[in-house]
C-alpha cells in the first residue's frame, strides 16, 4: 500500500539501540548489534526448523529457511523500523526524480513522494541476514554482492507491501503476529500500525535470490577430485572406466562393442551412488602429504606457501554430497574434470628435448616426479588438484591418460608399431580422441585386397583361418555368408554416421556463417569424422568384394553350391556379385548333386 499521507509528528521512533542503528545504516556485518538477535515468542508464526533432514530440492530449502529463526530480524527491531512514516521530498529532490525516475537517495528509500530512512536501515539489516554465513547465506546463494543493488529493492518491496492498519480495523487482523504486536506497550496507543509478516518478505526474496541448484551443482574442485578419485580407486568402478570414457576396451568381437552402451548406462548410477554416499571416503595418495613432496611443489611454484595456500582439498565434503545430484550432473562433473586432466596431459606427455640438462628432462614422462605438473598448468592454483589425479592415474597404469606417442610399458595400450593385423584396434563409431582407427584403416587400404579380410576378422574379434582348415564347402560357405552379413551391417552403420556428420557440417555452415574462425574450428572436427567414416566404408567395401570372391570360389569347387533368395542357382549370382541390387540378401544354403 502506498504511503502518500504527510509525515506525522507522532511517527513511531525506531529502536533506541545506537549500536544497532549504526549497523543498520552501514550494513556492516562485523558490527551486528542486538537488533539482529532473536527476540522470538511462541506467537511469531515460525515453525522450528527440522535439522535432521538434508534439503534435496529448492522447496526443501525454502521450507528450511522459513523455519530457521536465525534468518529473521528480532520482532521489536523489525516492527519498530517498519513504522517509518517518511519525510516529504523537497522541491530539488522532486526535480531530480523527475529527470531520473530510478534515482536513489543516500541511505533512504524513495517511495511515492517520500523518503524513508528507517526502511533503508531495516533493508540493510535484512541484507546482512541474507548474506552473512552465520545467518542466511546458505539459503540466499544468488544475492547481489553490491549492497545498494540489494538494499534499495528490499526497501522498495517493504514500502510497497507493508499494510497500513488504522485502529478501527485492528479487529480484522487476527494473525498471531499482529495480535502479539497489539499487546506491545509501544503500539497500544497508536492510531495507525504498519504491518508486514517477515515470512512473506523472506519468501518473496527467496524466489529472487534463493538457492538455485543449477548454480549449486556447478562442479567445484572438490567435486571433481572426489569423482575422479572414486573412478580411479574404488573397486566397483575399475571395470567401468573405459565405458564412462566412451572408449573401446581393446577386446575383440562385436559383443564388447555392442554392450558398451549398456555398461555405460549401468556405470553412471553406480558412480552417482558412490559419489553421494558419505560413507565412501576418498583418500589421497601417501606421497601427496609427504613433506619432501610439498617442498618440491613450493619450489616449482616459486612460492614457499603455495602448497599450504592451495592444497587444502576436501573430496569428502558432506554438504556437497547432500545436494540433489543425478546422473546428468555427475556426467558433467566427470567431463569437466577429465577435460582439465586431458588438457594438462596433452603437454605433459610430450618430449622435453633435454631442457636445461636436468636428469628429469631426459626421463620418460611417466617417470618424472609429479611436482613437474606445476610446469604444465598455467592456472596453477585452479588446476593444482590434477597432481593428485595424476598420482591415482599412475597407480592404475594411466586409464585416464589420452593416447600419446609413447606410453609406459604394461599400461594395457595397443602396440601400433608392429605390422601384425591381429593387434589392430577394433573400430568404433565414436572414438574421437584416438587417431589409431584411421591409421588402421589406411594400413588396410594399402594392403592387397585379400588381406582386407583381416579387418572384418578384427571387428569380429577372431581369426577363422584355422577354423576353415578341414571344413567342407557347405560349412565354409555358411561362414563366409555370416561374414558378408556382418560386414554389410557395419558398412550401413558407418554410412548412417557419414550422413549425420554431413548434415552436421551443413548446420555448422549456417549457424556460424558470420564467424569464420569458430566455423573453421567446428568444421575441422567434423571433417575429420567424415574422412574417418569414408575411409572405413572404403575398406569395408573392399572386404565385401573379397568375401564375395571367396564365396564364388567355394560355389565353383564342384561339390557344393550356395544359393540365396531361392531365385537363382547359377554360380555367378551365388557369388554375391557387386552388381547385385542388394548386397545383403537373405542367404540360405541349398545342396546340388
ZIVEN-V209351 format. One record per residue. N is the residue number from 1. RES is the residue in one small letter. PHI is phi in degrees with one decimal (* if undefined). OMEGA is omega in whole degrees, -180 to 180 (* if undefined). NEAR is the number of other ideal C-beta (glycine too) atoms within 12 Angstrom. Layout:
N;RES;PHI;OMEGA;NEAR + N;RES;PHI;OMEGA;NEAR
This chain:
1;x;*;-179;19 + 2;x;-68.3;180;17 + 3;x;-107.3;-174;35 + 4;x;-106.0;180;17 + 5;x;-82.2;179;19 + 6;x;-60.6;178;15 + 7;x;-65.7;-178;23 + 8;x;-86.6;179;21 + 9;x;-69.6;-176;9 + 10;x;-99.0;179;12 + 11;x;-58.4;-178;26 + 12;x;-60.7;179;29 + 13;x;-80.0;176;18 + 14;x;-71.7;179;31 + 15;x;-55.1;-175;35 + 16;x;-80.9;-178;16 + 17;x;-62.3;-175;26 + 18;x;-65.6;-180;15 + 19;x;-62.8;-180;20 + 20;x;-65.1;-178;34 + 21;x;-65.0;179;29 + 22;x;-65.1;179;22 + 23;x;-62.4;-178;31 + 24;x;-61.5;-178;43 + 25;x;-71.0;-175;29 + 26;x;-92.7;-178;23 + 27;x;52.6;180;34 + 28;x;-98.5;-175;21 + 29;x;-65.0;-179;24 + 30;x;-78.9;-176;12 + 31;x;-116.8;-178;23 + 32;x;-60.4;-176;30 + 33;x;-100.3;-175;28 + 34;x;-63.8;-177;23 + 35;x;-72.1;176;38 + 36;x;-95.9;-178;41 + 37;x;-66.6;179;26 + 38;x;-70.9;177;24 + 39;x;-127.1;-170;25 + 40;x;-85.6;170;26 + 41;x;-125.4;178;20 + 42;x;-72.9;-178;13 + 43;x;-109.6;-178;17 + 44;x;-94.9;177;30 + 45;x;74.7;-177;26 + 46;x;-110.4;174;29 + 47;x;-84.1;-180;16 + 48;x;-61.3;-178;18 + 49;x;-70.3;175;23 + 50;x;-100.2;-176;14 + 51;x;-85.6;-176;13 + 52;x;-81.3;-176;8 + 53;x;-116.4;178;14 + 54;x;-75.0;178;20 + 55;x;-65.7;-178;29 + 56;x;-114.9;-178;20 + 57;x;-131.5;178;20 + 58;x;-61.8;179;25 + 59;x;-65.4;175;18 + 60;x;-61.5;178;23 + 61;x;-65.5;179;35 + 62;x;-61.8;-180;27 + 63;x;-63.5;-180;26 + 64;x;-66.5;179;32 + 65;x;-62.9;-177;37 + 66;x;-66.4;-180;34 + 67;x;-96.4;-178;27 + 68;x;-91.6;-176;33 + 69;x;-64.2;-176;31 + 70;x;-68.3;-179;31 + 71;x;-80.8;-173;40 + 72;x;-88.3;170;40 + 73;x;-77.3;177;46 + 74;x;-55.2;-175;31 + 75;x;-54.1;-175;36 + 76;x;-63.1;180;32 + 77;x;-67.0;-177;37 + 78;x;-58.9;-178;45 + 79;x;-67.5;179;38 + 80;x;-63.6;178;35 + 81;x;-64.5;-176;44 + 82;x;-66.4;-176;46 + 83;x;-82.8;-178;38 + 84;x;-56.0;179;38 + 85;x;-97.1;171;35 + 86;x;75.7;176;34 + 87;x;-127.9;-177;26 + 88;x;-69.0;176;21 + 89;x;-67.2;175;25 + 90;x;-76.8;179;15 + 91;x;-60.8;180;11 + 92;x;-64.6;179;12 + 93;x;-66.7;177;22 + 94;x;-63.8;179;20 + 95;x;-67.2;177;12 + 96;x;-61.8;-179;19 + 97;x;-68.8;179;22 + 98;x;-67.2;179;14 + 99;x;-74.9;-179;11 + 100;x;-138.7;-175;13 + 101;x;-67.3;178;10 + 102;x;-97.7;-179;15 + 103;x;-57.7;176;20 + 104;x;-111.1;179;26 + 105;x;-102.4;-174;29 + 106;x;-58.1;175;16 + 107;x;54.7;177;27 + 108;x;-147.0;176;32 + 109;x;-94.9;179;37 + 110;x;-94.7;179;33 + 111;x;-146.6;-175;35 + 112;x;66.7;179;24 + 113;x;-111.3;-179;22 + 114;x;-134.4;174;32 + 115;x;-116.5;-174;33 + 116;x;-124.7;-180;40 + 117;x;-68.1;-179;30 + 118;x;-70.9;176;42 + 119;x;-67.2;176;45 + 120;x;-64.4;179;40 + 121;x;-63.6;178;40 + 122;x;-63.4;179;47 + 123;x;-62.7;177;42 + 124;x;-63.2;179;44 + 125;x;-62.1;179;51 + 126;x;-64.0;178;44 + 127;x;-62.2;177;41 + 128;x;-60.0;180;39 + 129;x;-58.4;-177;45 + 130;x;-72.3;-172;45 + 131;x;-105.0;-178;33 + 132;x;-80.3;-177;27 + 133;x;-60.3;-178;15 + 134;x;-79.6;-175;18 + 135;x;-122.5;-170;29 + 136;x;-110.8;-176;36 + 137;x;-61.8;-179;25 + 138;x;-69.5;-180;30 + 139;x;-98.7;-177;38 + 140;x;-102.8;-173;37 + 141;x;-86.6;-176;28 + 142;x;-116.0;-180;24 + 143;x;-65.3;180;32 + 144;x;-63.4;-179;20 + 145;x;-79.2;178;15 + 146;x;-88.8;-172;14 + 147;x;-56.2;-175;27 + 148;x;-64.2;180;23 + 149;x;-73.1;176;19 + 150;x;-107.8;-175;29 + 151;x;-62.8;-178;37 + 152;x;-65.8;174;33 + 153;x;-62.0;177;31 + 154;x;-63.5;180;43 + 155;x;-62.4;179;45 + 156;x;-63.2;179;29 + 157;x;-61.4;-180;28 + 158;x;-63.8;-179;45 + 159;x;-62.1;-176;38 + 160;x;-82.8;-172;25 + 161;x;-113.6;178;26 + 162;x;-66.8;-174;36 + 163;x;-99.4;177;28 + 164;x;-90.7;-176;28 + 165;x;-115.5;175;28 + 166;x;-67.7;-178;18 + 167;x;-55.3;-178;17 + 168;x;-64.0;-179;11 + 169;x;-106.5;-178;17 + 170;x;-55.6;-174;24 + 171;x;-69.4;-178;12 + 172;x;-83.3;-180;14 + 173;x;-107.8;-172;24 + 174;x;-105.0;-180;13 + 175;x;-64.9;-179;21 + 176;x;-61.2;-178;20 + 177;x;-64.4;-178;31 + 178;x;-70.4;179;29 + 179;x;-65.7;176;22 + 180;x;-65.9;179;26 + 181;x;-64.9;-179;36 + 182;x;-65.8;-179;26 + 183;x;-80.2;180;17 + 184;x;-75.1;-178;25 + 185;x;-59.8;-179;10 + 186;x;-69.6;-172;22 + 187;x;-122.2;-173;27 + 188;x;-68.1;180;13 + 189;x;-105.3;-178;13 + 190;x;-78.1;177;28 + 191;x;-84.4;180;21 + 192;x;-137.6;177;26 + 193;x;-125.0;173;33 + 194;x;-95.2;-170;39 + 195;x;-144.0;174;35 + 196;x;-152.8;-180;38 + 197;x;-58.3;178;30 + 198;x;-58.6;-179;41 + 199;x;-57.4;180;28 + 200;x;-66.5;180;22 + 201;x;-65.7;-180;37 + 202;x;-65.0;179;39 + 203;x;-62.9;179;28 + 204;x;-63.1;-176;26 + 205;x;-77.4;171;37 + 206;x;-65.2;177;31 + 207;x;-64.6;-179;21 + 208;x;-89.3;-173;22 + 209;x;-121.6;-175;33 + 210;x;-73.6;-177;34 + 211;x;-53.3;174;33 + 212;x;-124.6;-173;22 + 213;x;-65.8;177;24 + 214;x;-64.3;177;15 + 215;x;-82.3;-180;17 + 216;x;-63.4;-176;27 + 217;x;-87.5;174;27 + 218;x;-64.3;-172;19 + 219;x;-58.5;172;30 + 220;x;-98.9;177;25 + 221;x;-59.9;179;32 + 222;x;-63.2;178;27 + 223;x;-61.6;-178;36 + 224;x;-65.3;180;36 + 225;x;-66.7;179;43 + 226;x;-64.8;-176;43 + 227;x;-65.9;180;45 + 228;x;-66.2;176;45 + 229;x;-63.8;178;40 + 230;x;-65.9;-180;40 + 231;x;-58.1;-173;42 + 232;x;-89.9;-173;40 + 233;x;-121.3;-176;32 + 234;x;-84.0;-175;28 + 235;x;-59.1;-177;14 + 236;x;-70.0;-175;21 + 237;x;-100.2;-170;36 + 238;x;-62.2;-179;22 + 239;x;-85.0;-176;20 + 240;x;-106.5;-175;31 + 241;x;-56.3;179;33 + 242;x;-61.3;-174;30 + 243;x;-71.8;-180;31 + 244;x;-73.4;175;37 + 245;x;-92.1;-179;37 + 246;x;58.8;-180;27 + 247;x;-114.2;174;35 + 248;x;-70.5;-179;36 + 249;x;-95.0;-176;29 + 250;x;81.7;179;28 + 251;x;-91.4;179;26 + 252;x;-83.4;175;25 + 253;x;92.0;-179;22 + 254;x;-78.3;-174;27 + 255;x;-58.9;178;17 + 256;x;-61.6;-180;24 + 257;x;-70.1;-177;34 + 258;x;-66.1;-177;21 + 259;x;-90.9;-176;19 + 260;x;-60.8;-177;29 + 261;x;-65.3;179;18 + 262;x;-70.2;176;15 + 263;x;-65.8;178;28 + 264;x;-64.4;178;26 + 265;x;-61.7;178;18 + 266;x;-76.1;-174;21 + 267;x;-71.5;-173;33 + 268;x;-63.8;176;32 + 269;x;-62.1;178;23 + 270;x;-65.2;179;28 + 271;x;-64.3;177;37 + 272;x;-61.5;-180;31 + 273;x;-61.7;-179;23 + 274;x;-68.3;-179;30 + 275;x;-64.5;-176;44 + 276;x;-94.5;-180;33 + 277;x;-87.7;-178;21 + 278;x;-65.4;179;19 + 279;x;-79.7;178;12 + 280;x;-87.7;-176;26 + 281;x;-100.4;175;19 + 282;x;-96.8;-177;36 + 283;x;-107.7;179;22 + 284;x;-76.2;173;29 + 285;x;-60.0;-177;23 + 286;x;-58.1;-177;13 + 287;x;-64.1;-176;22 + 288;x;-60.4;-176;32 + 289;x;-101.0;179;18 + 290;x;-73.6;-179;18 + 291;x;-60.9;-179;13 + 292;x;-63.4;179;17 + 293;x;-68.2;178;27 + 294;x;-57.5;-179;28 + 295;x;-65.7;179;19 + 296;x;-64.9;177;25 + 297;x;-62.5;-180;37 + 298;x;-61.8;180;24 + 299;x;-65.6;180;19 + 300;x;-64.6;-179;27 + 301;x;-79.7;-177;28 + 302;x;69.8;-178;12 + 303;x;-142.1;-177;20 + 304;x;-63.6;-179;14 + 305;x;-114.6;-175;16 + 306;x;-61.1;-178;25 + 307;x;-61.4;-178;31 + 308;x;-68.2;-178;16 + 309;x;-82.5;-172;16 + 310;x;-122.3;-177;24 + 311;x;-106.9;-179;29 + 312;x;-91.1;-178;21 + 313;x;-90.8;177;30 + 314;x;-134.6;-180;21 + 315;x;-77.8;-180;37 + 316;x;-117.1;-179;24 + 317;x;-76.5;-175;22 + 318;x;-66.9;178;18 + 319;x;-64.4;178;17 + 320;x;-70.4;179;31 + 321;x;-62.9;-174;31 + 322;x;-78.2;179;23 + 323;x;-67.0;-175;36 + 324;x;-78.7;178;25 + 325;x;-68.8;171;32 + 326;x;-138.9;-176;21 + 327;x;-62.7;-180;23 + 328;x;-65.7;-179;17 + 329;x;-72.2;177;27 + 330;x;-65.2;177;35 + 331;x;-59.9;-179;28 + 332;x;-67.4;178;23 + 333;x;-61.5;-179;39 + 334;x;-63.8;-179;42 + 335;x;-61.2;-179;22 + 336;x;-63.9;-180;27 + 337;x;-68.2;-179;40 + 338;x;-67.3;177;33 + 339;x;-64.2;175;24 + 340;x;-55.9;-175;35 + 341;x;-68.7;179;40 + 342;x;-62.5;179;32 + 343;x;-61.2;178;23 + 344;x;-69.7;-175;36 + 345;x;-68.7;178;32 + 346;x;-56.6;-179;20 + 347;x;-93.0;-178;22 + 348;x;-64.6;-177;35 + 349;x;-86.4;178;31 + 350;x;-74.7;176;20 + 351;x;-66.6;-176;17 + 352;x;-92.0;180;24 + 353;x;74.6;176;10 + 354;x;95.5;177;12 + 355;x;56.1;-178;16 + 356;x;-85.3;178;11 + 357;x;93.7;179;10 + 358;x;-64.0;-177;15 + 359;x;-54.7;-177;15 + 360;x;-66.4;179;22 + 361;x;-78.6;176;20 + 362;x;-107.4;-180;16 + 363;x;-83.2;173;18 + 364;x;-63.1;-172;22 + 365;x;-58.9;-178;33 + 366;x;-76.8;179;28 + 367;x;-95.1;180;18 + 368;x;-71.3;178;30 + 369;x;-65.4;-176;29 + 370;x;-60.2;180;37 + 371;x;-64.4;179;33 + 372;x;-68.3;177;32 + 373;x;-60.1;179;36 + 374;x;-57.8;-179;33 + 375;x;-74.5;-173;30 + 376;x;-111.4;178;30 + 377;x;-124.5;-179;32 + 378;x;-59.1;176;16 + 379;x;-97.3;-168;16 + 380;x;-58.5;-177;27 + 381;x;-65.7;-176;22 + 382;x;-70.1;-175;17 + 383;x;-108.6;180;33 + 384;x;-59.3;-178;38 + 385;x;-62.1;-179;40 + 386;x;-65.8;176;41 + 387;x;-62.2;178;43 + 388;x;-68.4;179;40 + 389;x;-60.2;179;47 + 390;x;-62.3;179;40 + 391;x;-60.5;177;33 + 392;x;-63.0;-178;40 + 393;x;-61.2;-180;37 + 394;x;-65.3;179;29 + 395;x;-63.8;-178;25 + 396;x;-103.8;180;28 + 397;x;63.9;169;20 + 398;x;59.8;176;33 + 399;x;-70.0;-180;34 + 400;x;-93.4;-175;38 + 401;x;-75.1;179;36 + 402;x;-66.1;180;30 + 403;x;-57.4;179;31 + 404;x;-139.6;-174;26 + 405;x;-62.4;-177;16 + 406;x;-137.8;-180;22 + 407;x;-113.1;-179;25 + 408;x;-66.1;179;21 + 409;x;-60.2;175;13 + 410;x;75.1;-179;11 + 411;x;-84.8;176;25 + 412;x;88.9;179;21 + 413;x;-79.7;-179;29 + 414;x;-76.0;175;29 + 415;x;-89.3;-174;19 + 416;x;-97.2;-174;26 + 417;x;-80.1;-178;14 + 418;x;-74.8;-179;11 + 419;x;-108.1;-177;16 + 420;x;-77.9;-175;15 + 421;x;-68.9;179;27 + 422;x;-68.3;179;21 + 423;x;-97.2;-179;21 + 424;x;-65.7;-180;36 + 425;x;-58.8;175;35 + 426;x;-73.0;-178;38 + 427;x;-65.7;173;39 + 428;x;-131.2;-176;36 + 429;x;-79.8;-173;28 + 430;x;-138.1;176;24 + 431;x;-112.7;-165;34 + 432;x;-71.1;-174;22 + 433;x;-99.6;-176;25 + 434;x;-120.0;-178;30 + 435;x;-84.6;-176;22 + 436;x;-68.7;-179;31 + 437;x;-63.4;-179;37 + 438;x;-62.1;178;28 + 439;x;-63.0;180;22 + 440;x;-63.8;180;36 + 441;x;-63.0;180;35 + 442;x;-61.8;180;22 + 443;x;-63.9;179;28 + 444;x;-65.8;-179;36 + 445;x;-65.2;-178;24 + 446;x;-79.7;-178;17 + 447;x;-77.3;176;22 + 448;x;-65.0;-173;13 + 449;x;-59.3;-175;22 + 450;x;-66.6;-179;19 + 451;x;-78.5;177;23 + 452;x;-67.3;176;35 + 453;x;-61.5;-180;37 + 454;x;-63.6;179;31 + 455;x;-61.7;-180;43 + 456;x;-69.8;175;44 + 457;x;-62.9;178;33 + 458;x;-65.8;179;40 + 459;x;-62.2;-180;43 + 460;x;-79.1;177;32 + 461;x;78.2;-180;25 + 462;x;-154.1;175;25 + 463;x;-121.4;-173;23 + 464;x;-95.8;-178;24 + 465;x;-61.6;178;19 + 466;x;-69.5;-178;10 + 467;x;-63.5;-178;18 + 468;x;-73.1;-179;23 + 469;x;-64.1;179;12 + 470;x;87.0;179;10 + 471;x;-73.6;170;19 + 472;x;-82.8;-174;17 + 473;x;-61.6;-178;28 + 474;x;-62.1;-178;22 + 475;x;-67.7;179;20 + 476;x;-63.4;180;29 + 477;x;-63.5;179;39 + 478;x;-61.8;179;27 + 479;x;-64.6;180;32 + 480;x;-65.5;178;39 + 481;x;-59.3;179;33 + 482;x;-62.3;179;25 + 483;x;-65.3;179;38 + 484;x;-59.5;-179;42 + 485;x;-61.9;-179;29 + 486;x;-68.5;179;30 + 487;x;-64.6;180;40 + 488;x;-64.8;177;32 + 489;x;-61.3;179;24 + 490;x;-64.0;179;35 + 491;x;-60.9;179;33 + 492;x;-62.7;180;24 + 493;x;-61.2;-179;26 + 494;x;-71.9;176;34 + 495;x;-66.4;175;24 + 496;x;-64.3;178;17 + 497;x;-61.7;-180;28 + 498;x;-60.3;178;28 + 499;x;-61.9;-179;19 + 500;x;-63.2;-179;20 + 501;x;-68.0;177;29 + 502;x;-64.7;177;22 + 503;x;-64.4;179;17 + 504;x;-64.8;179;22 + 505;x;-62.8;179;26 + 506;x;-63.2;179;19 + 507;x;-63.7;179;17 + 508;x;-64.1;179;26 + 509;x;-58.8;-179;21 + 510;x;-75.0;-174;14 + 511;x;-67.3;-175;15 + 512;x;-111.5;-178;19 + 513;x;-59.7;-177;14 + 514;x;-100.5;-179;10 + 515;x;-125.9;-173;15 + 516;x;-62.8;-178;13 + 517;x;-65.7;-180;11 + 518;x;-69.4;179;16 + 519;x;-62.9;-179;22 + 520;x;-62.5;180;15 + 521;x;-65.1;179;15 + 522;x;-66.1;-178;25 + 523;x;-63.3;-178;27 + 524;x;-58.8;-179;16 + 525;x;-68.6;-179;20 + 526;x;-67.3;180;28 + 527;x;-62.3;176;22 + 528;x;-63.3;178;23 + 529;x;-65.7;179;32 + 530;x;-63.0;179;28 + 531;x;-61.2;179;26 + 532;x;-60.9;180;33 + 533;x;-63.4;-179;37 + 534;x;-62.7;179;26 + 535;x;-63.8;179;29 + 536;x;-65.9;179;40 + 537;x;-61.5;179;30 + 538;x;-60.7;179;26 + 539;x;-67.6;179;39 + 540;x;-66.7;177;39 + 541;x;-64.8;177;31 + 542;x;-63.9;178;31 + 543;x;-63.2;179;40 + 544;x;-60.9;179;38 + 545;x;-61.1;-180;30 + 546;x;-65.5;179;33 + 547;x;-66.9;179;42 + 548;x;-64.1;177;39 + 549;x;-64.2;178;24 + 550;x;-61.3;-179;35 + 551;x;-65.6;178;42 + 552;x;-64.5;179;26 + 553;x;-63.8;179;24 + 554;x;-63.5;-177;32 + 555;x;-68.5;-178;37 + 556;x;-100.2;-178;21 + 557;x;-80.7;173;21 + 558;x;87.2;180;12 + 559;x;-118.3;-178;16 + 560;x;-129.8;177;26 + 561;x;-128.9;-180;28 + 562;x;-113.0;177;41 + 563;x;-116.9;175;28 + 564;x;-140.4;-178;33 + 565;x;66.2;178;19 + 566;x;66.5;-176;15 + 567;x;-107.7;-176;15 + 568;x;-127.1;-180;20 + 569;x;-122.2;180;18 + 570;x;-77.7;-173;17 + 571;x;-65.6;-179;25 + 572;x;-67.1;178;19 + 573;x;-75.0;-180;26 + 574;x;-67.6;-178;38 + 575;x;-72.7;-178;35 + 576;x;71.1;-177;40 + 577;x;-53.3;-180;24 + 578;x;-66.8;178;20 + 579;x;-83.1;180;12 + 580;x;-64.7;-179;24 + 581;x;-66.7;179;11 + 582;x;-127.6;-177;19 + 583;x;-71.6;179;28 + 584;x;-129.5;-180;26 + 585;x;-72.5;175;26 + 586;x;-82.5;-174;15 + 587;x;-75.1;165;32 + 588;x;-149.3;-176;18 + 589;x;-98.2;170;27 + 590;x;-139.7;-177;21 + 591;x;-105.2;174;17 + 592;x;-116.2;176;19 + 593;x;10.6;*;8
